[in-house]
Amino acid sequence: MVGEKMAREINFGIEFVPNMPPNQCADRVKLAEDNGFKYAWITDHFNNRNVYPMLTLISLKTSTIRPGTGITNPFTRNPLLTANAIATIDEISGGRVNLGMGPGDKATFDKMGFGFPAPAIWSGNWDIKKPLGAIKEAKEVVYKLLAGNSVDIAGETIKVTGAKLDFTGPQKDKVPFYMGAQGPGMLKTAGEIADGVLINASNKKDYVAAMPNIEEGVGKSGRSMSDFDVGAYTAFSVGPDLAKARKSAKMVAAFITMGSPPPVLERHGIPLGTAKAIGAAIGAGKWGDVGPLVDDNMIDAFVIAGDADSCNKKIDGLLDTGVTQVIIGSPTGPDVEEAIKICGTDIIPSFAGRC
Ligand code: F42
């Protein structure tokens, strides 16, 4: 395993939730490209800017960074339309697009009027209990279409009859496929069918727990870990002032604590009662009650937060577990542009040549 890890280069990615004006988001991605980032992952939720116009704008404003969905899902977007969107961005970006897909976010699915995992409301062909099968079949549909093939699938969850794209992008079926995953089943499936995984976690302990599942899936696929990109989709806050950077991370830590399943809370020594109290305060909009409930342990469990030196130590710990792509996620820092520049000067260069 250690020998295999040595073979894979470490890269940095950046995540943006498109909750800001499109040009501001795309300009931040360009700044990230200029500061050494290799990947830009844009989230997909109905309440934010639409991921595909965002990827279009980002593709036009950048030249080397790889823009991708971070992540979409096979339920709210028909895989045929995911295929045509990805092939289009592939053309616009000159072959730089990545496709990230996962089971989808429970909170937004609830608001859309269906359960989790969800049936697509535009089709009766979905089995709502089968997110693993849905992603496998969606991947098959999308990649056959990207390659220019005609698709007929009467799958367990997806049925497609005689579908074909009338164009293909430059990468065709080589568009890298990443899966958003946390659960053991999703992690194993990612290892089996994807080129990489995007794990929503910021603490070494979560990667120690995840890695055996990924390795099992990768082993099943007949590949080795050096063929697979393990992405740490972190919550991150860096700034020159350590205390200010950690303060910026508080609310993110509160939201992640509220949404974490009991085994994850237990792994980080966070009492279930505290998580529930945070959830109740957030639910009631009592923001002033949230801050005092968030302690240092909670911030360290769910966010990489501090000055460049302290963030580098945490990143180092993640790399030791086998992480190969560090994704700097929201809030990024008290000042986002400054945080991106700090990554370019004091963080990314610290890991140059590290495999
Ligand atoms: N969600 C979004 O909607 N938009 C985003 O932009 C987004 C970004 C993102 C980035 C990274 C990341 O890791 C997650 C992200 N998410 C985003 C959240 C993501 O969509 C999921 O909500 C999140 O990853 C949680 O998924 P999970 O890996 O925990 O998987 C769920 C479905 C789960 O319960 N998995 C279990 C497991 O072990 O992995 C069980 C799955 C399983 O085994 N299912 C069986 C099957 O056949 O599918 C059926 C089981 C049965 O009982 O029948």
Residues whose N, C-alpha, C, O or C-beta is under 5 A from the ligand:
A	BS01	F42	T43 D44 H45 G70 I71 G102 P103 G104 D105 K106 K129 K130 P131 L132 G133 G180 A181 Q182 G183 P184 G185 M186 L187 L198 I199 N200 Y233
